[in-house]
Amino acid sequence: MTHLMRFWLAWGVAWWLMLLVPSAQALDVTVSAQYLGKASGQFENTTPPALFCRRFAYRCTNNDVVDLPLTYTKEVTTVSPRAKFFIQMPGRRQVDVFHEVTGEPHTVSFEFTGVSQKTGGVTWYESPTYNAIVQGGCTRVASIGNPPWVFFLWDITNPTAPAGCHSLNSRNGPDYHGFIDVTDMGVSYNLRMPAPFRMKTGLYRGSITYSVGPGGDFDFGDGVTALNTNSVTINLVLDVQHAFFFEFPPGTDRAVLEPRDGWQHWLAGGSVPQRLYRDLPFRLSSSGPVKVYKLCQYDIDARCAITNDKGDQVPVLLSLSLPAGIQHRGQMVERLALPTGRAQALQFEAVQPTLNRPGQMHFEIAKEDVRRMLPNTGSTYTGLATVVFDAEL
């Protein structure tokens, strides 16, 4: 009976201890940006503004910011930099973001450029964050006393590889000792992204996980208690939505192929025309990659064909010229022959956003095929060719 009671007592103590020690929860923060095909060719930040923008609005006008809700209590003394009010921020990280459908990767870099916190727990004008002398890897931008709180903003001197930052108030003597409660943490950051016009339409996601605590990526020095997490993950979401617009002038849905100066020269006994052709102009707007291919009603080898009522077929070469902002394999697109079928599609890359620029579709029958057509005087050759611009890559 005694052994049984000891068992239950020991089990009960362990159970209550487990309830009294909360587990630190990982924090997740989302940083987002979008590109909607604008001429700037730049992503626009869509991350909700940080809380500190209410007090330091000027910092949020031209800087990307986000809340980073780390909370803790810091015991502050003057015996060492880590014993003072101390912040060590992570350095620059590179990470891949992946297209959520195709898995296509692109590399981005992320770094912190500033930090803001709300501090309390001591008389505000004696707080080591109010009008503080900041040393190490940060510079003081501003601090606001709003009893019983102090709000401060620091810049990070070297975002690539930050040094630890520590501060004291000029009122803090050598024997200063205080407990600082820290909340409302926010950061400014740089997210360097690839040119969006080189990315396919869709959502790209990636993440960076940082450790939090002594010796971690986020390190708040010695004497830290009540830290609400041991890790924080920055989730990156990039939304790329390309603009694409293609327009032929009215009446150009039919391409009538003729010699350069018409048929009069040949009808008057002249030589066989060098070619029959038609160039159809169009206007194109595109801010991203696009695939192009053709479909033919009649095929001869890799070309479309036209036929007369006797079933005589001749091939037609169909080629494409595009504005300078769009290239194929790093080259300008000038009379580039189009393949047949989606599997053979040519991929074109944007080197800059192209807005309402001219291009041409070229149709041509070579001289040897023209010669073969001429005995069929009076015949009409027809055929259907469809050119597909696939901007949803």
C-alpha positions as CSV (number, residue, x, y, z in Angstrom):
1,M,0.0,0.0,0.0
2,T,2.9,2.3,0.8
3,H,4.5,1.7,-2.6
4,L,1.3,2.4,-4.4
5,M,0.9,5.8,-2.7
6,R,4.4,6.8,-3.4
7,F,3.9,6.0,-7.1
8,W,0.8,8.2,-7.4
9,L,2.4,11.0,-5.5
10,A,5.5,11.0,-7.7
11,W,3.4,10.8,-10.9
12,G,1.2,13.7,-9.7
13,V,4.2,15.9,-9.0
14,A,5.6,15.3,-12.4
15,W,2.2,16.1,-14.0
16,W,1.8,19.4,-12.2
17,L,5.4,20.4,-13.1
18,M,4.7,19.8,-16.7
19,L,1.6,22.0,-16.6
20,L,3.6,24.8,-14.9
21,V,6.3,24.9,-17.6
22,P,4.9,26.3,-20.8
23,S,6.4,25.2,-24.1
24,A,7.8,27.9,-26.4
25,Q,5.7,28.2,-29.5
26,A,7.4,28.9,-32.9
27,L,6.4,32.2,-34.5
28,D,5.5,32.6,-38.1
29,V,5.6,35.9,-39.9
30,T,4.6,36.5,-43.6
31,V,6.4,38.9,-45.9
32,S,4.6,39.4,-49.2
33,A,5.1,41.3,-52.5
34,Q,3.4,41.3,-55.9
35,Y,4.0,42.2,-59.5
36,L,1.0,43.1,-61.7
37,G,2.8,43.8,-65.0
38,K,3.5,47.5,-64.5
39,A,6.0,49.3,-66.6
40,S,8.3,49.8,-63.5
41,G,9.3,46.1,-63.7
42,Q,9.5,46.1,-59.9
43,F,7.7,44.1,-57.1
44,E,5.4,46.1,-54.8
45,N,5.4,45.3,-51.1
46,T,2.0,44.0,-49.8
47,T,3.1,43.2,-46.3
48,P,0.8,44.8,-43.6
49,P,2.6,47.7,-41.9
50,A,4.3,47.2,-38.5
51,L,2.9,48.6,-35.3
52,F,5.8,51.0,-35.0
53,C,4.6,52.8,-38.1
54,R,2.0,54.6,-35.9
55,R,4.9,56.3,-34.1
56,F,7.6,56.4,-36.6
57,A,5.6,56.9,-39.8
58,Y,8.5,58.4,-41.7
59,R,10.4,55.2,-41.4
60,C,7.6,53.2,-43.1
61,T,7.1,55.5,-46.2
62,N,10.1,54.2,-48.2
63,N,11.1,51.1,-46.2
64,D,9.6,47.6,-46.0
65,V,8.6,46.8,-42.5
66,V,6.9,43.9,-40.6
67,D,5.9,43.0,-37.1
68,L,8.1,40.4,-35.4
69,P,6.2,39.7,-32.2
70,L,9.0,38.5,-30.0
71,T,8.4,39.3,-26.3
72,Y,10.6,38.8,-23.3
73,T,11.9,40.4,-20.0
74,K,15.5,41.5,-19.9
75,E,17.5,42.0,-16.7
76,V,19.8,45.0,-17.4
77,T,23.0,45.8,-15.6
78,T,26.3,47.5,-16.7
79,V,28.8,44.7,-16.2
80,S,29.2,43.8,-19.9
81,P,27.7,44.6,-23.3
82,R,25.5,41.5,-23.1
83,A,24.3,42.5,-19.6
84,K,23.1,45.9,-20.9
85,F,20.0,46.2,-23.1
86,F,21.3,44.1,-25.9
87,I,20.1,43.0,-29.4
88,Q,22.0,40.8,-31.9
89,M,20.1,40.6,-35.2
90,P,20.6,37.9,-37.9
91,G,22.7,38.6,-41.0
92,R,21.7,38.4,-44.6
93,R,20.2,35.1,-45.8
94,Q,19.7,33.7,-49.3
95,V,16.8,31.4,-49.9
96,D,14.9,29.9,-52.9
97,V,11.3,30.6,-53.5
98,F,9.4,28.0,-55.5
99,H,6.5,28.3,-57.9
100,E,3.6,26.6,-56.2
101,V,2.6,24.6,-59.3
102,T,5.7,24.0,-61.4
103,G,8.3,24.1,-58.6
104,E,10.4,26.6,-60.6
105,P,13.0,28.1,-58.2
106,H,14.3,31.7,-57.9
107,T,16.8,32.9,-55.4
108,V,16.0,35.9,-53.1
109,S,18.0,37.5,-50.3
110,F,16.6,38.8,-47.1
111,E,18.2,41.1,-44.5
112,F,17.2,43.2,-41.5
113,T,18.0,47.0,-41.7
114,G,16.3,48.3,-38.5
115,V,14.6,47.3,-35.3
116,S,11.9,48.8,-33.1
117,Q,10.6,47.7,-29.7
118,K,8.2,48.9,-26.9
119,T,9.8,48.7,-23.5
120,G,8.5,49.1,-20.0
121,G,9.0,47.9,-16.5
122,V,11.1,50.8,-15.2
123,T,10.6,54.5,-15.0
124,W,10.5,55.6,-18.6
125,Y,13.0,58.4,-18.4
126,E,15.6,56.1,-16.8
127,S,15.0,53.3,-19.3
128,P,18.1,52.1,-21.1
129,T,16.2,52.6,-24.4
130,Y,15.2,56.2,-23.9
131,N,17.5,58.7,-25.5
132,A,20.0,55.9,-25.2
133,I,23.7,55.8,-25.9
134,V,23.7,53.0,-28.5
135,Q,26.9,51.2,-29.2
136,G,28.0,48.2,-31.3
137,G,26.2,47.4,-34.6
138,C,23.3,49.9,-34.4
139,T,22.7,53.6,-34.4
140,R,19.8,55.3,-32.6
141,V,17.2,56.9,-34.9
142,A,14.6,57.9,-32.4
143,S,13.0,57.2,-29.1
144,I,9.6,58.3,-27.6
145,G,8.7,58.4,-24.0
146,N,5.0,57.7,-23.4
147,P,4.8,56.8,-19.7
148,P,5.1,54.1,-18.7
149,W,6.4,53.0,-22.1
150,V,9.4,53.8,-24.3
151,F,9.3,53.2,-28.0
152,F,12.6,53.2,-29.8
153,L,13.9,52.8,-33.4
154,W,17.5,51.7,-34.3
155,D,19.2,51.3,-37.6
156,I,21.4,48.3,-38.2
157,T,24.8,49.5,-39.4
158,N,25.8,46.4,-41.4
159,P,22.8,44.3,-42.4
160,T,24.9,41.8,-44.2
161,A,26.6,40.7,-40.9
162,P,25.3,42.7,-38.0
163,A,27.3,43.2,-34.8
164,G,25.6,43.1,-31.4
165,C,24.0,46.3,-30.3
166,H,23.8,47.5,-26.7
167,S,22.5,50.6,-25.0
168,L,22.3,52.5,-21.7
169,N,20.7,55.7,-20.7
170,S,23.0,58.5,-19.5
171,R,21.0,58.4,-16.2
172,N,22.1,54.8,-15.7
173,G,25.0,54.8,-13.2
174,P,27.5,52.0,-12.9
175,D,25.3,50.2,-10.4
176,Y,22.1,50.3,-12.5
177,H,19.9,47.3,-12.2
178,G,16.5,47.0,-13.9
179,F,14.1,44.6,-15.5
180,I,12.8,45.6,-18.9
181,D,9.6,44.2,-20.4
182,V,9.8,44.1,-24.2
183,T,6.9,43.9,-26.6
184,D,5.7,45.3,-30.0
185,M,8.9,44.3,-31.8
186,G,9.0,45.3,-35.5
187,V,11.8,45.4,-38.1
188,S,12.6,47.0,-41.4
189,Y,14.1,44.8,-44.0
190,N,15.4,44.5,-47.6
191,L,14.0,41.7,-49.7
192,R,16.0,41.5,-52.9
193,M,14.1,39.7,-55.6
194,P,14.8,38.6,-59.2
195,A,13.4,40.7,-62.1
196,P,9.7,39.7,-62.2
197,F,9.5,39.8,-65.9
198,R,11.9,36.7,-65.9
199,M,9.4,34.8,-63.7
200,K,6.4,32.8,-64.7
201,T,2.9,33.9,-63.6
202,G,1.9,32.4,-60.2
203,L,2.7,32.3,-56.5
204,Y,6.2,31.7,-55.3
205,R,6.8,30.6,-51.7
206,G,9.8,30.1,-49.5
207,S,10.8,30.4,-45.8
208,I,13.7,31.3,-43.5
209,T,13.8,30.0,-39.9
210,Y,15.8,31.8,-37.3
211,S,16.8,30.6,-33.8
212,V,15.9,32.8,-30.9
213,G,17.8,32.9,-27.6
214,P,21.3,33.1,-26.2
215,G,23.8,32.4,-29.0
216,G,20.9,32.2,-31.5
217,D,20.2,34.3,-34.7
218,F,18.2,36.6,-32.5
219,D,20.1,37.1,-29.3
220,F,19.0,39.5,-26.6
221,G,22.0,39.0,-24.3
222,D,22.2,37.7,-20.8
223,G,19.5,37.8,-18.2
224,V,16.6,37.1,-20.6
225,T,13.4,35.4,-19.2
226,A,9.9,34.9,-20.4
227,L,11.0,34.7,-24.0
228,N,7.9,33.7,-26.0
229,T,9.6,31.5,-28.6
230,N,12.8,29.8,-29.5
231,S,12.4,30.2,-33.2
232,V,10.8,32.5,-35.8
233,T,10.0,31.7,-39.4
234,I,9.7,34.3,-42.1
235,N,7.4,33.1,-44.8
236,L,8.0,34.7,-48.2
237,V,5.1,35.0,-50.7
238,L,5.7,36.5,-54.1
239,D,2.7,36.9,-56.4
240,V,3.5,37.4,-60.1
241,Q,0.7,38.3,-62.4
242,H,1.9,39.3,-65.8
243,A,0.1,41.6,-68.2
244,F,-0.4,40.3,-71.7
245,F,-2.2,42.0,-74.6
246,F,-2.1,41.1,-78.3
247,E,-4.0,42.9,-81.0
248,F,-4.2,42.8,-84.8
249,P,-5.6,45.8,-86.6
250,P,-9.2,45.3,-87.9
251,G,-9.4,43.3,-91.1
252,T,-6.1,41.5,-90.7
253,D,-7.6,38.1,-89.8
254,R,-6.9,37.2,-93.5
255,A,-3.5,37.1,-95.1
256,V,-3.6,37.4,-98.9
257,L,-0.2,36.4,-100.2
258,E,1.1,38.3,-103.3
259,P,4.3,39.3,-105.1
260,R,6.0,42.4,-103.9
261,D,4.6,44.6,-106.6
262,G,1.5,42.6,-107.4
263,W,0.8,40.3,-110.3
264,Q,1.0,42.8,-113.1
265,H,4.6,42.1,-114.0
266,W,4.1,38.4,-114.3
267,L,0.9,38.8,-116.2
268,A,2.7,41.0,-118.7
269,G,5.2,38.1,-119.4
270,G,7.7,38.9,-116.6
271,S,9.7,36.4,-114.6
272,V,8.4,34.2,-111.8
273,P,8.0,36.2,-108.6
274,Q,10.7,35.7,-106.1
275,R,8.1,35.0,-103.4
276,L,4.6,35.5,-102.4
277,Y,4.2,37.0,-99.0
278,R,2.3,39.1,-96.5
279,D,3.5,40.9,-93.3
280,L,0.7,41.4,-90.8
281,P,1.4,44.1,-88.1
282,F,0.2,43.7,-84.5
283,R,0.6,45.5,-81.1
284,L,1.9,43.6,-78.1
285,S,2.1,44.2,-74.4
286,S,3.9,41.6,-72.3
287,S,5.7,41.8,-68.9
288,G,6.8,38.2,-68.6
289,P,7.9,35.0,-70.5
290,V,5.6,33.7,-73.2
291,K,5.6,30.6,-75.4
292,V,4.5,30.8,-79.1
293,Y,3.7,28.0,-81.5
294,K,1.4,27.5,-84.5
295,L,-1.3,25.0,-85.5
296,C,-2.0,24.2,-89.1
297,Q,-5.1,23.0,-91.0
298,Y,-2.7,21.4,-93.5
299,D,0.9,20.4,-92.8
300,I,3.9,20.0,-95.0
301,D,7.0,19.0,-93.0
302,A,7.4,21.8,-90.3
303,R,5.4,24.3,-92.3
304,C,1.7,25.0,-92.7
305,A,0.3,24.5,-96.2
306,I,-2.4,26.0,-98.4
307,T,-4.3,23.9,-101.0
308,N,-6.5,24.4,-104.0
309,D,-9.7,22.6,-105.1
310,K,-7.6,20.0,-106.9
311,G,-5.7,19.1,-103.7
312,D,-2.5,20.7,-104.8
313,Q,-0.6,21.8,-101.7
314,V,2.2,24.3,-101.2
315,P,4.1,25.1,-98.0
316,V,3.9,28.5,-96.3
317,L,6.7,29.6,-94.0
318,L,5.2,31.4,-91.0
319,S,7.7,33.5,-88.9
320,L,7.6,36.1,-86.2
321,S,9.3,39.5,-85.4
322,L,8.9,40.8,-81.9
323,P,9.6,44.1,-80.1
324,A,13.1,44.7,-78.7
325,G,12.0,44.0,-75.1
326,I,11.4,40.3,-75.9
327,Q,14.2,37.9,-76.8
328,H,14.7,34.3,-77.7
329,R,17.8,32.7,-76.2
330,G,19.3,36.1,-75.6
331,Q,18.8,37.3,-79.2
332,M,16.4,39.7,-80.9
333,V,13.4,38.1,-82.5
334,E,13.5,38.9,-86.2
335,R,11.7,36.6,-88.7
336,L,12.0,33.6,-86.4
337,A,10.2,30.6,-87.9
338,L,7.5,29.2,-85.7
339,P,7.3,25.5,-84.9
340,T,4.1,23.4,-85.0
341,G,2.4,22.2,-81.8
342,R,2.7,23.1,-78.1
343,A,5.4,20.5,-77.5
344,Q,7.7,22.4,-79.9
345,A,6.8,25.9,-78.7
346,L,9.5,28.6,-78.6
347,Q,10.0,30.3,-75.3
348,F,10.5,34.0,-75.3
349,E,12.0,35.9,-72.4
350,A,11.2,39.5,-71.4
351,V,14.3,41.7,-70.8
352,Q,12.0,44.6,-69.9
353,P,8.2,45.1,-69.7
354,T,6.9,45.7,-73.3
355,L,3.9,48.0,-73.5
356,N,1.9,48.4,-76.7
357,R,4.9,47.8,-79.0
358,P,4.8,46.8,-82.7
359,G,5.6,43.3,-84.0
360,Q,4.9,41.5,-87.3
361,M,3.7,38.1,-88.4
362,H,5.3,37.0,-91.7
363,F,3.8,34.6,-94.2
364,E,5.9,33.5,-97.2
365,I,5.9,31.1,-100.1
366,A,9.3,30.5,-101.7
367,K,10.1,31.0,-105.4
368,E,10.3,27.2,-106.2
369,D,6.8,26.7,-104.7
370,V,5.5,29.7,-106.5
371,R,6.7,28.2,-109.8
372,R,4.8,25.1,-109.1
373,M,1.6,27.1,-108.5
374,L,1.6,29.1,-111.7
375,P,0.3,26.4,-114.0
376,N,-2.9,26.4,-111.9
377,T,-3.8,29.9,-113.0
378,G,-7.2,31.0,-111.6
379,S,-7.0,28.6,-108.7
380,T,-7.5,29.8,-105.1
381,Y,-5.2,28.3,-102.5
382,T,-6.5,28.5,-98.9
383,G,-5.6,27.2,-95.5
384,L,-5.9,28.0,-91.8
385,A,-3.0,28.8,-89.5
386,T,-3.4,29.5,-85.8
387,V,-0.7,31.2,-83.9
388,V,-0.9,30.6,-80.1
389,F,0.7,33.0,-77.6
390,D,0.8,31.1,-74.3
391,A,1.5,33.6,-71.5
392,E,0.3,31.1,-68.8
393,L,3.6,29.2,-68.4
